[in-house]
Amino acid sequence: MITGDIKSKVDRLWDTFWSGGIASSLTVIEQMSYLLFIKRLDELHTARENKANKFNKPIENHIFTPEQNHLRWSVFKDYDAEKMHSTVMNEVFPFIKNLDNKEDNPENDEENSDNKEQKPVNKDVSSFTRYMKDAIFMIQTPALLVDVVEQISDIPMADRDTKGDLYEYMLNKLSQEGRNGQFRTPKHIIEMMVKLTKPQPKDVICDPACGTAGFLVAASEYLRETYPEIEINEQAKEHFNKGMFHGYDFDYSMLRISAMNMMLHGIDHPDINYRDSLHEDYAFAEEECTLVLANPPFKGSINKSSIAKNLSGEVKTSKTELLFPILMLRLLKAGGRCAVIIPDGVLFGASNAHKKVRETLVENHKLEAVISMPSGVFKPYAGVSTGILIFTKTNSGGTDKVWFYDMQADGFSLDDKRIELDTDKHECNNIPDILERWDNLEAEESRQRTDQSFFVPKDEIEENGYDLSINRYKEIVYEEVEYDPPKQILEEVGEFEKEIQQGIKDLEAMLA
């Protein structure tokens, strides 16, 4: 957790950008990401320098050559305003944009055979630089840059937790304005979904519409906390840092932000890549992962001619909310599991495509749970009701019964303000109850349809046209309310009338 003092410094830094003419939250985060990355490069290089000096050896995999020393944060931060701005804009920024083009290759080895130790390599930083080609440095005035650099230097970011929490705090500001229908999934919802799926050290985790990589970050934090040996065992550590996390998006800004988010949370080599996941160009992607965590775009549609044929062959639709569950099945290996947020319409829509998606999950794989969420979860951006589907890819069925939970509260007010409530009370926050019941599903067998959660057998779901809306199966108990007889009510009204008339006469007497 970052302290109030650090939050105040971030808020002041944010205000500095705004007063300097950069008002878009996305632009602010992008510019701060560039500067944090530049600072990160200097820290990496310094660590390698210290290691080399300790063992009296040449620097391994250095980032800056001696001639590029002036591009380091620790050097240019002390320049005067004009020199700093000129150096960063004309030299440092182009340097980080081109880092991804400087990786080792045979041609470079031949060209540098006599001076290999001078050639910069970037094996630890390419996940961020991969999508820097269209990045634009927007800090146009020397005074603004000096102010921002000084403030960033003043924010303590020595450990991974602080850096990660700091970036999350900045991303919360992005979530406050929304962009192109993209809204960050609330962190507590992400964490609940991660705990429901229980990532394992050998998992390969994917989010095909990753946005800012919130699901991947939460999964990494869960694994670190649950399996601390993952950072000790060399094989597990290698997989955790290089082979476990895969995030795809078709927005380059989001790719840069998600790569930075992962990096500041201690993962330098996630597979954060450009991919229009539903497009025919990426139809080759199959059985890549063992766990999918996602909140794909709702209420959108794409050109039918561009949809991957192995998706359109499964379900005839152009609606993204129906294509993504099929995509996730395609991405999962047999035995892989998925937790995905979907709009309520997916659960009960009457079109052939809606029914086909639900039938596929129930009949061909193992649909395990449907969690209905209240409509205010994504406010103030959208009031649409949503749900969470949890399923396992089997290719051979396996759905025996489906667990339904009627979430009525998530710990925050369900209006546009989304104020945090007293989360110790069940009526204010159902998430702890969801997790507890999920971990003890045997006890759910005895629950009635009037309860907040219950099982529904597959046969009944099939009889109802694979309708997965909880209201189809939940029984509502109506309490009988007894009223006084009408004659008695009229008599009481008459008595009240007499009292009113008497009161009026008393007032008239007082005014006479």
Secondary structure, 3 states (H helix, E strand, C coil): CCCHHHHHHHHHHHHHHHHCCCCCHHHHHHHHHHHHHHHHHHHHHHHHHHHHHHHCCCCCCCCCCHHHHHHCHHHHCCCCHHHHHHHHHHHHHHHHHCHHHCCCCHHHHHHCCCCHHHCCCCCCCHHHHCCCCCCCCCCCCHHHHHHHHHHHHHCCCCCHHHHHHHHHHHHHHHHCCCECCECCCCHHHHHHHHHHHCCCCCCCEEECCCCCCHHHHHHHHHHHHHCHHHHCCHHHHHHHHHHCEEEEECCHHHHHHHHHHHHHCCCCCCEEEECCCCEHHHCCCCCCEEEEEECCCCCCECCHHHECHHHHCCCCCCEHHHHHHHHHHHHEEEEEEEEEEEECHHHHCCCHHHHHHHHHHHHHCEEEEEEEECHHHHCCCCCCCEEEEEEECCCCCCCCEEEEEECCCECECCCCCCCECCCCCCCCECHHHHHHHHCCHHHHHHCCCCCCEEEEEHHHHHHCCCCCCHHHCCCCCCCCCCCCCHHHHHHHHHHHHHHHHHHHHHHHHHHC
